[in-house]
Amino acid sequence: MVIDNINHPQHYNMGKIEVIDAIEEWKLGFNLGNAVKYIARAGHKNKDKELEDLLKALWYLNREIQNVKEKNG
């Protein structure tokens, strides 16, 4: 098996679909897409940075929540 860290990194391919395909299919946009990306790779790309990936996901989620609050007044 050939490892392709540019086009198909293993830490985004743990199941039958690639994370980017789900993000694009669901039309999540930047903040939600990044939250999903970091959740999906947490503990897979680098086990020592699992918490960091989850905190990054939370940061993007909180940013999106703030954007929605501002949009809705």
SVG drawing of the C-alpha trace seen along z (x, -y; Angstrom):
<svg xmlns="http://www.w3.org/2000/svg" viewBox="-32 -42 36 44">
<polyline fill="none" stroke="black" stroke-width="0.4" points="0.0,0.0 1.3,-3.4 1.0,-6.2 0.0,-9.6 0.4,-12.3 -0.6,-15.0 -3.7,-13.8 -5.0,-11.2 -3.4,-11.5 -4.1,-8.4 -5.3,-10.5 -8.3,-11.6 -9.1,-8.2 -10.1,-5.9 -13.3,-4.7 -15.1,-4.4 -15.2,-8.1 -12.6,-10.8 -13.2,-13.7 -13.0,-16.3 -15.7,-14.5 -18.1,-14.7 -17.3,-18.4 -18.0,-19.3 -21.1,-17.1 -22.6,-18.6 -21.5,-22.1 -20.2,-22.9 -18.0,-25.9 -14.7,-26.9 -15.4,-27.0 -17.6,-23.9 -15.5,-22.0 -12.4,-22.7 -14.1,-21.6 -15.1,-18.3 -11.6,-17.9 -10.0,-18.3 -12.5,-16.0 -11.9,-13.3 -8.2,-13.4 -8.0,-13.7 -5.8,-10.8 -5.1,-9.6 -2.6,-12.0 -0.6,-12.3 -1.8,-10.5 0.2,-13.0 -1.8,-15.9 -5.3,-14.4 -6.4,-17.0 -4.9,-19.8 -6.9,-18.7 -10.1,-18.6 -9.4,-22.1 -8.8,-23.4 -12.2,-21.9 -13.8,-23.6 -12.1,-26.9 -13.7,-26.7 -17.0,-25.7 -17.1,-28.6 -16.1,-31.0 -19.1,-29.7 -21.4,-30.0 -20.3,-33.6 -20.9,-34.3 -24.4,-32.8 -25.2,-34.9 -24.0,-38.1 -26.0,-37.3 -29.2,-36.5 -28.9,-39.6"/>
</svg>
